[in-house]
Amino acid sequence: MSSSPSPSLTERPPLTDREALRRQRRRAMLQGHVDILHRIAAAELKDRLSEVNRDFRAPVVVTGFPGFWSAEFPQARVVSDDPVLDLTPASHDLVVHAMALHWADDPVGQIVQSSRALREDGLFIAVCFGGQTLHEARAAIAQAEAEVTGGLSPRILPMGEIRDMGALLARAGLALPVADLVSQRASYRDLLHLAHDLRAMGEGNAMAARLRRPTRREVFARAGAIYAQAHPDRDDPSRIQASFDLVFLTGWAPSETQQKPLRPGSAQKSLADALNEIRNKS
């Protein structure tokens, strides 16, 4: 039985062209391209899970790249990151949402559905792009398009800030929420090389409002020049630098056995008394 996405999904126009996104991902998988960022994300996830004193026996991975992630988590069931997830309520002790949440029209709905699929005290952990990911390319292309055409069109997916993304965990009803990020810097020959790599990893422009006609060459030429001047690679100024922030979100299905924060005003000793004790011992 699948859970339904949150009602907000129907209240606004879609951000993502899901069919275009599926085409991009299929092309990337058929070409056998495994992005280094997926490898970094998988290694980070395994490291974090190794620090949890728990033997997960019913894990599931939600992702748009089933081949890679099923190999990384061979004991897990793998499901697609469709708007309605193929998950059964209270059936898993671990839900991993892998490198797909940034494409969700309704990210809180994805987390809610994942939360409902957890057993009591089960773990939800997600990794996706966010923060300052591709901020250099976004700024360069926007400036170039404004200069050359006098307008702007959606080119790069909006990225969630870590504070806002962390707040989604509490909205989904998860306990002990934690959000953090791992920043990566990549070096590319030029803007076209970066764009080619994004397409190869299945992360090209799949926004529903994207421009549906060819972009003038002058736009990309100008964007490349702006990018090269503003964001040269620190080790090789003939190349450009691109930022990728991997945001990690962690929360637990509520349980009576979990630690809970103290109620405000429930402390047995005031801060002033504690400081006085420290001074007296010094």
C-alpha positions as CSV (number, residue, x, y, z in Angstrom):
1,M,0.0,0.0,0.0
2,S,1.5,3.4,-1.0
3,S,1.1,6.6,0.9
4,S,-0.2,9.7,-0.7
5,P,1.9,12.9,-1.1
6,S,1.0,15.9,1.0
7,P,-1.9,18.1,-0.4
8,S,0.5,21.0,-1.2
9,L,1.6,19.0,-4.3
10,T,-1.6,20.0,-6.2
11,E,-1.6,23.7,-5.1
12,R,1.3,24.9,-7.2
13,P,2.7,24.3,-10.7
14,P,5.2,21.5,-10.9
15,L,8.9,22.3,-10.6
16,T,10.1,19.2,-12.3
17,D,9.3,17.7,-15.7
18,R,9.3,14.1,-14.5
19,E,9.4,12.6,-18.0
20,A,12.4,14.7,-18.9
21,L,14.1,13.7,-15.6
22,R,13.5,10.0,-16.3
23,R,15.0,10.3,-19.8
24,Q,18.1,12.0,-18.4
25,R,18.5,9.3,-15.7
26,R,18.0,6.5,-18.2
27,R,20.6,8.0,-20.5
28,A,23.1,8.3,-17.7
29,M,22.5,4.7,-16.6
30,L,22.7,3.3,-20.1
31,Q,26.0,5.1,-20.6
32,G,27.3,3.5,-17.4
33,H,28.3,6.8,-16.0
34,V,28.6,6.7,-12.2
35,D,29.2,10.1,-10.8
36,I,31.9,10.6,-8.1
37,L,29.4,12.6,-6.1
38,H,27.1,9.5,-5.8
39,R,30.1,7.5,-4.6
40,I,30.9,10.2,-2.0
41,A,27.3,10.3,-0.9
42,A,27.2,6.5,-0.5
43,A,30.4,6.5,1.5
44,E,29.2,9.2,3.8
45,L,25.9,7.4,4.4
46,K,27.6,4.2,5.2
47,D,30.0,6.0,7.6
48,R,27.0,7.6,9.4
49,L,25.1,4.3,9.6
50,S,28.1,2.6,11.0
51,E,28.0,5.0,14.0
52,V,24.4,4.0,14.8
53,N,24.3,1.1,17.2
54,R,21.7,-0.8,15.3
55,D,21.4,-3.8,13.0
56,F,18.9,-2.8,10.3
57,R,17.1,-5.8,9.0
58,A,14.4,-4.2,6.7
59,P,16.1,-1.3,4.8
60,V,14.7,0.5,1.8
61,V,16.4,3.0,-0.6
62,V,14.4,5.6,-2.4
63,T,16.3,6.8,-5.5
64,G,16.3,7.6,-9.2
65,F,19.4,5.5,-9.8
66,P,18.5,2.0,-8.8
67,G,21.5,0.2,-10.4
68,F,24.1,2.1,-8.4
69,W,22.3,2.2,-5.1
70,S,21.2,-1.4,-5.1
71,A,24.9,-2.3,-5.5
72,E,25.8,-0.1,-2.6
73,F,23.0,-1.4,-0.4
74,P,22.5,-5.0,-1.6
75,Q,20.3,-6.0,1.4
76,A,17.9,-3.1,0.8
77,R,14.7,-3.0,-1.2
78,V,15.0,-0.2,-3.8
79,V,12.1,2.0,-5.0
80,S,11.8,4.9,-7.4
81,D,11.4,8.5,-6.1
82,D,8.0,8.9,-7.7
83,P,5.6,11.5,-6.2
84,V,3.8,8.6,-4.6
85,L,6.4,6.2,-3.1
86,D,5.9,2.5,-3.4
87,L,6.2,2.0,0.4
88,T,4.1,0.1,2.9
89,P,3.4,1.8,6.2
90,A,5.4,0.7,9.3
91,S,7.3,-1.9,7.2
92,H,11.0,-0.7,7.4
93,D,13.5,0.1,10.1
94,L,15.6,2.2,7.7
95,V,14.6,4.5,4.8
96,V,17.4,6.0,2.8
97,H,16.4,8.8,0.4
98,A,19.4,8.8,-2.0
99,M,20.3,11.8,-4.2
100,A,16.8,12.5,-5.4
101,L,15.1,14.8,-2.9
102,H,16.3,18.0,-4.6
103,W,14.1,17.0,-7.7
104,A,10.9,16.5,-5.6
105,D,8.0,18.9,-6.2
106,D,6.9,18.2,-2.7
107,P,10.0,17.3,-0.6
108,V,8.1,17.3,2.7
109,G,5.6,14.9,1.1
110,Q,8.5,12.6,0.3
111,I,9.8,12.7,3.8
112,V,6.3,12.2,5.3
113,Q,5.8,9.1,3.1
114,S,9.2,7.8,4.2
115,S,8.4,8.5,7.8
116,R,5.1,6.6,7.5
117,A,7.0,3.6,6.1
118,L,9.2,3.4,9.2
119,R,8.6,1.2,12.2
120,E,8.7,2.7,15.6
121,D,12.2,4.1,16.3
122,G,13.2,3.5,12.7
123,L,15.7,5.8,11.0
124,F,15.2,8.1,8.0
125,I,18.3,9.4,6.4
126,A,18.5,11.5,3.1
127,V,21.3,12.9,1.0
128,C,20.7,15.4,-1.8
129,F,22.1,18.5,-3.4
130,G,21.4,21.8,-1.7
131,G,23.1,24.8,-0.2
132,Q,25.5,26.5,-2.6
133,T,25.5,23.8,-5.2
134,L,26.3,25.3,-8.6
135,H,26.0,28.9,-7.4
136,E,28.8,29.9,-9.7
137,A,27.1,28.6,-12.8
138,R,23.8,30.0,-11.8
139,A,25.2,33.5,-11.3
140,A,27.2,33.5,-14.5
141,I,24.4,32.2,-16.8
142,A,21.9,34.6,-15.3
143,Q,24.2,37.6,-15.9
144,A,25.0,36.5,-19.4
145,E,21.4,35.9,-20.4
146,A,20.3,39.2,-19.0
147,E,23.0,41.0,-20.9
148,V,22.5,39.2,-24.2
149,T,18.7,38.7,-24.3
150,G,17.4,41.1,-21.7
151,G,15.5,38.2,-19.9
152,L,16.0,35.2,-17.7
153,S,14.9,31.5,-18.0
154,P,15.1,28.6,-15.5
155,R,18.5,26.9,-16.0
156,I,19.6,25.4,-12.7
157,L,17.4,23.8,-10.1
158,P,16.7,25.9,-7.0
159,M,18.7,24.6,-4.1
160,G,17.3,24.4,-0.5
161,E,19.2,26.0,2.3
162,I,20.2,23.6,5.1
163,R,18.1,25.3,7.8
164,D,15.0,25.1,5.7
165,M,15.7,21.5,4.7
166,G,16.3,20.5,8.3
167,A,12.9,22.0,9.2
168,L,11.2,19.5,6.9
169,L,12.1,16.7,9.2
170,A,10.1,18.2,12.1
171,R,7.2,19.0,9.7
172,A,7.2,15.3,8.8
173,G,6.9,14.3,12.4
174,L,10.4,12.8,12.8
175,A,12.2,13.0,16.1
176,L,15.7,14.0,16.9
177,P,16.2,15.9,13.6
178,V,19.7,16.7,12.3
179,A,20.8,18.5,9.2
180,D,24.4,19.0,8.0
181,L,26.3,19.2,4.8
182,V,29.5,18.1,3.1
183,S,31.0,20.6,0.6
184,Q,32.8,19.4,-2.5
185,R,34.7,21.5,-5.0
186,A,35.2,20.2,-8.6
187,S,37.5,21.6,-11.3
188,Y,36.4,21.8,-14.9
189,R,38.0,22.9,-18.2
190,D,35.1,25.3,-18.9
191,L,31.4,25.8,-18.6
192,L,30.5,23.5,-21.5
193,H,32.6,20.8,-19.8
194,L,30.6,21.3,-16.6
195,A,27.3,21.2,-18.5
196,H,28.3,18.0,-20.3
197,D,29.2,16.4,-17.0
198,L,25.8,17.4,-15.4
199,R,24.0,15.8,-18.4
200,A,26.1,12.6,-18.0
201,M,25.2,12.3,-14.4
202,G,21.5,12.7,-15.1
203,E,21.4,16.2,-13.5
204,G,20.7,18.4,-16.5
205,N,17.9,20.9,-16.8
206,A,14.6,19.0,-16.2
207,M,12.6,21.9,-14.8
208,A,9.1,22.1,-16.1
209,A,9.4,25.9,-16.9
210,R,12.7,25.5,-18.8
211,L,13.2,27.2,-22.1
212,R,11.9,24.9,-24.9
213,R,13.9,26.5,-27.8
214,P,17.6,26.5,-28.5
215,T,19.6,29.1,-26.5
216,R,21.6,31.6,-28.5
217,R,25.3,30.8,-28.6
218,E,26.2,34.2,-27.5
219,V,24.6,33.5,-24.1
220,F,26.8,30.5,-23.4
221,A,29.9,32.3,-24.7
222,R,29.3,35.2,-22.5
223,A,28.4,33.0,-19.5
224,G,31.7,31.0,-20.0
225,A,33.7,34.2,-20.0
226,I,32.0,35.6,-16.9
227,Y,32.4,32.2,-15.1
228,A,36.1,31.9,-16.0
229,Q,36.8,35.4,-14.7
230,A,34.8,35.2,-11.5
231,H,35.4,31.6,-10.4
232,P,38.8,30.3,-11.6
233,D,40.1,27.1,-10.0
234,R,42.4,28.1,-7.2
235,D,45.0,25.5,-8.2
236,D,44.8,26.1,-12.0
237,P,43.4,29.5,-13.0
238,S,43.0,28.2,-16.6
239,R,40.1,26.1,-15.3
240,I,36.9,26.9,-13.4
241,Q,35.7,25.8,-10.0
242,A,32.2,24.3,-9.3
243,S,30.6,23.9,-5.9
244,F,28.5,20.9,-4.8
245,D,26.9,20.8,-1.4
246,L,25.6,17.4,-0.2
247,V,23.0,17.9,2.4
248,F,22.3,15.1,4.9
249,L,19.0,14.9,6.8
250,T,18.5,12.5,9.6
251,G,15.4,11.8,11.8
252,W,13.8,9.0,13.8
253,A,10.3,7.6,13.9
254,P,9.0,8.6,17.3
255,S,9.3,6.1,20.1
256,E,8.8,6.2,23.9
257,T,12.4,4.8,24.3
258,Q,14.1,7.8,22.7
259,Q,15.8,10.5,24.6
260,K,13.7,13.6,24.9
261,P,14.7,17.2,25.5
262,L,14.0,18.6,29.0
263,R,11.0,20.8,29.4
264,P,11.8,24.5,29.7
265,G,12.2,25.4,33.4
266,S,12.7,21.8,34.5
267,A,16.5,22.2,35.3
268,Q,17.3,21.4,38.9
269,K,20.1,24.0,39.1
270,S,20.4,27.5,37.7
271,L,23.2,28.5,35.2
272,A,24.4,31.0,37.8
273,D,24.8,28.4,40.4
274,A,26.6,26.1,38.1
275,L,29.1,28.9,37.1
276,N,29.7,29.7,40.7
277,E,30.6,26.0,41.4
278,I,33.1,26.1,38.5
279,R,34.7,29.3,39.8
280,N,35.0,27.9,43.3
281,K,36.7,24.7,42.0
282,S,39.2,26.7,40.0
